[in-house]
């Protein structure tokens, strides 16, 4: 598992693998993560555009034939799906571009930008559908839809469900948020079409107002999908925090390496399919410089292999040698545990060092605060004063971690 890829990604079916080979010229298994994401985007985009244009023509023709405002709105929704798929295609081409002087981390975030564009298009379409549907509710019009028309509309819903699952499988297999967003866009069209069917069936029993009501339901559904897609994609662009599972995985991998006694100050930054990780490890102060280098290098290579993805991210490890042989180390550590654990603002401490002899020494440590603490320095001073009272021979110094480290 990687922070940039879903856990247990689904395997592609024969059709998807054949299309991947067509667009990349190679088998799926031979593609690196960046090539896979952009190729999957092109596959999903072109398939979606083709299918949606065909469905748009079918729905629009049936909508005009039956006079259903909900079906016409659904047809326009399907046409909007084609536009969003074009955005996915363009983003995939941009994401394929290698890093350059202006964009040293590559162009992977174009996928999140594409998802935001999709959300805006969805929101505009939903608003227009809502206005037209309210008008139809206030001024109902007779609607006549033959049963064969209803059957064909149901068939289009089945096709869109297949397309949604196709896009979702591709998106989850490569961790591409734009594909996942497009998949949910397709799924919203499925529900919209089912609402249209309800309206058409109701109209056959004299409920002319139900067509407008179902159209309004379609617009609300589209608006909800737009909100969800925008929120997730904007979080990505702003730099969303890593999940607790991602942080814990970094700790587990680092702690599994021989010579590592503690892990702190973890930073995980994602840029498209790339993942950049930095962390501090605590080691024994008795290790030589060469041994410390070997330990840190081993941690970097293990994390690059297991999490960041070899060649598609980087890991930087800082070494903090800890001397636990100082006569007062155990007492100071116990005192810090006693002070920090019940503190309402301090979350944990690390990198505890004692410099000097038993008669005069300096206590150095770092504090991690709980989220949302307005005055972290004041909380740190409270703990510093308590330590000075307990250890009058010591000078106490403390640094507070920024909120983006874990």
C-alpha positions as a printed Julia matrix, in Angstrom:
406×3 Matrix{Float64}:
   0.0    0.0     0.0
   1.15   3.56   -0.69
  -0.18   6.89    0.56
  -1.0    7.78   -2.99
  -2.68   4.57   -4.02
  -5.77   2.81   -2.75
  -5.46  -0.3    -0.64
  -5.95  -3.54   -2.59
  -6.56  -1.81   -5.96
  -8.97  -3.7    -8.23
  -7.61  -5.63  -11.2
  -8.62  -4.51  -14.66
 -10.83  -6.57  -16.9
  -9.88  -7.77  -20.39
 -11.45  -4.74  -22.14
  -9.66  -2.22  -19.93
  -6.32  -4.01  -20.29
  -6.72  -4.09  -24.07
  -7.48  -0.35  -24.14
  -4.5    0.4   -21.89
  -2.28  -1.52  -24.32
  -3.82   0.45  -27.21
  -3.13   3.85  -25.64
   0.28   3.12  -24.1
   1.71   0.56  -26.51
   2.64  -1.66  -23.54
   1.0   -4.09  -21.15
  -0.44  -2.64  -17.96
   2.03  -4.49  -15.73
   5.0   -2.79  -17.41
   3.79   0.79  -16.75
   5.22   2.83  -13.9
   2.73   4.64  -11.56
   2.85   7.93  -13.46
   2.35   6.33  -16.86
  -0.44   4.18  -15.48
  -2.39   7.15  -14.06
  -2.2    9.18  -17.26
  -2.95   6.2   -19.51
  -5.95   5.18  -17.42
  -7.16   8.77  -17.64
  -6.99   8.69  -21.43
  -8.76   5.33  -21.6
 -11.57   6.44  -19.3
 -11.88   9.81  -20.98
 -12.19   8.55  -24.55
 -14.55   5.71  -23.61
 -16.73   8.12  -21.63
 -16.91  10.68  -24.42
 -17.91   8.04  -26.96
 -20.58   6.4   -24.78
 -22.0    9.68  -23.49
 -22.42  11.22  -26.93
 -24.38   8.17  -28.06
 -26.56   8.27  -24.94
 -27.08  12.02  -25.31
 -28.45  11.53  -28.81
 -30.79   8.75  -27.64
 -32.07  10.64  -24.58
 -32.55  13.95  -26.39
 -34.49  12.26  -29.18
 -36.75  10.43  -26.7
 -37.14  13.57  -24.57
 -38.31  15.64  -27.52
 -40.57  12.82  -28.67
 -42.22  12.42  -25.25
 -42.07  16.07  -24.12
 -40.38  15.15  -20.79
 -38.45  18.07  -19.27
 -36.77  15.64  -16.88
 -35.52  13.47  -19.75
 -34.29  16.48  -21.72
 -32.46  17.69  -18.6
 -31.02  14.21  -18.19
 -29.84  14.33  -21.8
 -28.06  17.62  -21.15
 -26.57  16.06  -18.01
 -25.21  13.24  -20.14
 -23.77  15.78  -22.61
 -22.09  17.5   -19.64
 -20.55  14.14  -18.82
 -18.85  14.29  -22.21
 -17.41  17.72  -21.4
 -16.08  16.55  -18.06
 -14.5   13.54  -19.74
 -12.78  15.91  -22.16
 -11.39  17.71  -19.1
 -10.11  14.36  -17.81
  -8.41  13.69  -21.16
  -6.72  17.1   -21.18
  -5.6   16.66  -17.55
  -4.15  13.25  -18.39
  -2.11  14.72  -21.23
  -0.86  17.5   -18.93
  -0.03  15.03  -16.14
   2.11  13.08  -18.6
   4.46  16.01  -19.03
   7.78  15.49  -17.24
   9.02  17.89  -14.53
  10.47  21.14  -15.8
  12.17  24.21  -14.34
   8.86  25.87  -13.42
   7.27  22.64  -12.12
  10.04  20.51  -10.55
   7.5   18.1    -8.99
   5.8   17.44  -12.32
   2.22  18.2   -13.32
   0.32  15.59  -11.31
  -2.01  18.07   -9.64
  -3.63  18.78  -12.99
  -5.84  15.79  -12.1
  -7.21  17.57   -9.01
  -7.7   20.75  -11.04
  -9.68  18.69  -13.56
 -11.88  17.35  -10.76
 -12.65  20.92   -9.6
 -13.6   21.9   -13.16
 -15.9   18.88  -13.28
 -17.52  19.99  -10.02
 -18.15  23.51  -11.35
 -19.72  22.17  -14.55
 -21.92  19.87  -12.48
 -23.04  22.72  -10.21
 -23.99  24.95  -13.16
 -25.88  22.13  -14.85
 -27.73  21.29  -11.63
 -28.77  24.9   -11.14
 -30.17  25.18  -14.66
 -32.04  21.9   -14.34
 -33.5   23.04  -11.03
 -34.86  26.28  -12.49
 -36.46  24.48  -15.43
 -37.95  21.81  -13.16
 -39.5   24.34  -10.75
 -41.13  26.03  -13.73
 -42.54  22.68  -14.89
 -43.9   21.98  -11.35
 -45.67  25.36  -11.29
 -47.0   24.9   -14.82
 -47.45  21.15  -15.45
 -47.7   19.99  -19.04
 -49.25  16.75  -20.3
 -46.62  14.07  -20.85
 -47.05  11.01  -23.03
 -44.31   8.4   -22.95
 -44.86   5.01  -24.56
 -43.72   1.96  -22.66
 -41.04   1.26  -25.24
 -39.59   4.72  -24.6
 -39.49   3.99  -20.87
 -37.75   0.67  -21.57
 -35.09   2.35  -23.72
 -34.49   4.98  -21.02
 -34.0    2.18  -18.47
 -31.5    0.59  -20.83
 -29.51   3.83  -20.97
 -29.36   3.77  -17.16
 -27.81   0.3   -17.34
 -25.19   1.51  -19.81
 -24.31   4.45  -17.54
 -23.98   2.13  -14.54
 -21.5    0.04  -16.49
 -19.58   3.2   -17.45
 -19.55   4.37  -13.82
 -18.09   1.07  -12.63
 -15.55   1.1   -15.46
 -14.32   4.59  -14.5
 -14.35   3.81  -10.77
 -12.28   0.67  -11.25
  -9.71   2.58  -13.32
  -9.6    5.47  -10.84
  -9.16   3.27   -7.78
  -6.62   1.06   -9.51
  -4.25   3.99  -10.07
  -5.35   6.46   -7.37
  -6.49   9.13   -9.84
  -9.03  11.49   -8.19
 -10.25  12.88  -11.52
 -11.34   9.41  -12.67
 -13.08   8.71   -9.37
 -14.87  12.08   -9.67
 -15.93  11.27  -13.22
 -17.19   7.87  -12.07
 -19.46   9.47   -9.48
 -20.6   11.9   -12.15
 -21.66   8.91  -14.24
 -23.35   7.34  -11.22
 -25.34  10.54  -10.62
 -26.62  10.22  -14.18
 -27.84   6.7   -13.38
 -29.94   7.95  -10.46
 -31.11  10.91  -12.53
 -32.31   8.58  -15.27
 -34.16   6.41  -12.75
 -35.93   9.53  -11.46
 -36.89  10.32  -15.04
 -38.4    6.86  -15.4
 -40.45   7.41  -12.23
 -41.74  10.67  -13.68
 -42.63   9.1   -17.02
 -44.46   6.21  -15.38
 -46.32   8.63  -13.09
 -47.36  10.76  -16.06
 -48.99   7.74  -17.67
 -51.33   7.67  -14.66
 -52.23  11.36  -14.92
 -49.6   12.79  -12.53
 -48.29  15.49  -14.88
 -46.53  17.43  -12.09
 -44.29  14.49  -11.22
 -42.06  15.07  -14.26
 -41.02  18.47  -12.88
 -40.59  17.01   -9.39
 -38.28  14.3   -10.69
 -36.34  16.92  -12.66
 -35.86  18.88   -9.45
 -34.64  15.7    -7.78
 -32.12  15.25  -10.59
 -30.81  18.79  -10.09
 -30.41  18.31   -6.32
 -28.55  15.06   -6.9
 -26.21  16.75   -9.35
 -25.55  19.56   -6.86
 -24.68  17.06   -4.1
 -22.19  15.26   -6.34
 -20.64  18.61   -7.35
 -20.15  19.55   -3.7
 -18.52  16.22   -2.8
 -16.17  16.26   -5.78
 -15.14  19.9    -5.19
 -14.5   19.41   -1.48
 -12.19  16.43   -1.95
 -10.29  17.95   -4.88
  -9.82  21.34   -3.22
  -8.47  19.56   -0.15
  -5.9   17.91   -2.41
  -4.87  21.23   -3.97
  -4.62  22.95   -0.6
  -2.5   20.15    0.82
  -4.72  17.8     2.81
  -3.29  16.19    5.93
  -2.23  12.54    5.69
  -4.56  10.0     7.19
  -3.75   8.46   10.6
  -3.19   5.13    8.84
  -0.57   6.67    6.55
   1.3    8.21    9.49
   1.13   4.96   11.44
   2.42   2.99    8.47
   5.48   5.26    8.22
   6.14   4.73   11.94
   5.78   0.96   11.63
   8.17   0.69    8.69
  10.79   2.92   10.33
  10.54   1.21   13.72
  11.01  -2.2    12.06
  14.55  -1.22   11.11
  17.35  -2.29   13.45
  18.82   0.59   15.46
  15.71   2.82   15.38
  14.43   3.6    18.89
  11.78   6.18   18.06
  10.14   8.06   15.2
   8.74  11.59   15.18
   8.35  14.76   13.1
   6.79  12.87   10.19
   5.82  14.99    7.17
   3.92  13.45    4.24
   3.36  15.58    1.16
   1.55  14.29   -1.93
   1.89  15.7    -5.4
  -0.17  13.75   -7.91
   1.11  10.18   -7.87
   4.33  11.21   -6.11
   4.78  11.07   -2.35
   7.45  12.95   -0.39
   8.16  11.84    3.17
  10.47  13.28    5.8
  10.92  12.07    9.37
  13.24  12.04   12.36
  14.49   8.8    13.89
  15.97   8.37   17.36
  19.07   6.21   17.69
  21.72   5.44   20.28
  24.39   8.09   20.75
  26.98   5.31   20.86
  26.63   4.58   17.14
  29.44   5.83   14.89
  28.79   8.33   12.11
  29.04   5.52    9.54
  26.56   3.37   11.48
  24.12   6.26   11.78
  24.36   6.85    8.05
  23.69   3.18    7.35
  20.63   3.19    9.64
  19.13   6.33    8.09
  19.9    5.13    4.56
  18.22   1.81    5.31
  15.09   3.56    6.59
  14.96   5.77    3.48
  15.24   2.84    1.08
  12.63   0.77    2.93
  10.13   3.65    2.96
  10.81   4.47   -0.68
  10.16   0.86   -1.59
   7.1    0.3     0.59
   5.41   3.72    0.62
   6.72   6.47   -1.63
   7.21   4.24   -4.66
  10.7    3.75   -6.07
  11.51   6.58   -8.48
   8.21   8.35   -7.82
   8.83  10.23   -4.6
  11.53  10.68   -2.02
  12.22  10.05    1.64
  14.46  12.17    3.83
  15.53  10.9     7.25
  17.07  13.04   10.0
  18.95  11.25   12.8
  18.6   12.25   16.47
  21.17  10.38   18.59
  19.79   9.97   22.13
  21.96   9.5    25.23
  19.94   7.53   27.77
  22.98   6.95   30.01
  22.75  10.31   31.76
  22.09   9.78   35.5
  18.95  11.93   35.43
  17.52  10.67   32.13
  15.06   8.19   33.61
  13.73  10.64   36.18
  13.29  13.42   33.61
  11.55  11.06   31.18
   9.14   9.89   33.9
   8.43  13.48   34.9
   7.66  14.47   31.31
   5.29  11.53   30.92
   3.54  12.56   34.13
   3.24  16.17   32.95
   2.36  15.65   29.26
  -0.12  12.77   29.35
  -2.86  14.6    31.33
  -2.15  17.98   29.75
  -5.18  19.27   27.77
  -3.01  20.93   25.09
   0.22  18.93   24.85
  -0.07  15.66   22.93
   3.38  14.06   23.26
   7.08  14.75   23.63
  10.13  13.34   21.87
  13.83  13.87   21.18
  14.64  14.1    24.9
  18.32  14.9    25.45
  20.29  15.69   28.57
  23.58  17.55   28.04
  26.08  17.97   30.88
  26.95  16.1    34.08
  24.81  15.22   37.06
  25.48  18.55   38.83
  24.71  20.93   35.95
  22.93  19.9    32.79
  20.47  21.06   30.15
  17.19  19.3    29.41
  16.25  19.53   25.72
  13.05  18.12   24.23
  10.33  18.8    21.67
   6.58  18.96   22.21
   3.79  18.05   19.85
   0.56  19.9    20.59
  -2.99  18.78   20.04
  -4.76  20.16   16.99
  -6.2   23.66   17.33
  -4.12  24.92   20.27
  -4.12  28.71   19.96
  -1.11  29.46   22.19
   1.3   26.49   22.03
   4.21  28.45   23.48
   2.22  29.2    26.63
   1.47  25.5    27.06
   5.15  24.69   26.58
   6.17  27.26   29.18
   3.8   25.65   31.67
   5.61  22.32   31.29
   9.03  23.99   31.34
   8.26  25.69   34.67
   7.1   22.41   36.18
  10.33  20.68   35.11
  12.48  23.48   36.52
  10.74  23.1    39.87
  11.48  19.37   39.9
  15.04  19.65   38.58
  16.48  22.94   39.91
  20.01  22.08   38.7
  18.89  21.86   35.1
  18.32  24.42   32.41
  15.16  23.41   30.5
  14.63  24.17   26.81
  11.76  23.11   24.6
  10.79  23.44   20.93
   7.2   23.12   19.72
   6.54  21.13   16.55
   4.57  22.81   13.73
   1.1   21.39   13.08
   2.05  19.71    9.78
   4.36  17.18   11.47
   3.17  13.99   13.14
